[in-house]
Amino acid sequence: MVTVRYLVKDVEAAVRFYTELLGFDLRQQFGPAMAVVTKDGLSLWLAGPASSAAQPMPDARKPEPGGWNRFVLQVEDLSSLVSNLQKKSVYFRNHVIKGPGGSQVLCEDPSGNVIELFQPLSE
């Protein structure tokens, strides 16, 4: 199983986003500090401000959510999912683009972490 850690501003909001909108399962929750959600072989650790992962580094930099690194969630019907997520006010960084391998779009979780939604070309 692949594990990715995302820093989040609010663990409860992140859990709701991933479970209710993207179909993840909640596996564990450690109060407001951290939760683990899973889907299709991916274990996503949602680390809140109270987690050890959010503590300042020795040089005083503080880890925070956002950025451009992301995991890719392969979907069967990208246009339907995008339409559903837009109705629920999910923020998208771009519009659906088509490439040689399929179509993709970048959305954000409630903390600004990026998820790439990808539909491969039909063969």
ABEGO torsion letter per residue (X at the ends): XBBBBBBBABAAAAAAAAAAAAGBBBABBBEAABBBBBBGGBBBBBBBAABAAABBBAAGBBBBBEEABBBBBBBABAAAAAAAAAAAGBBBABBBBBBAAEBBBBBBBAAGBBBBBBBBBBX
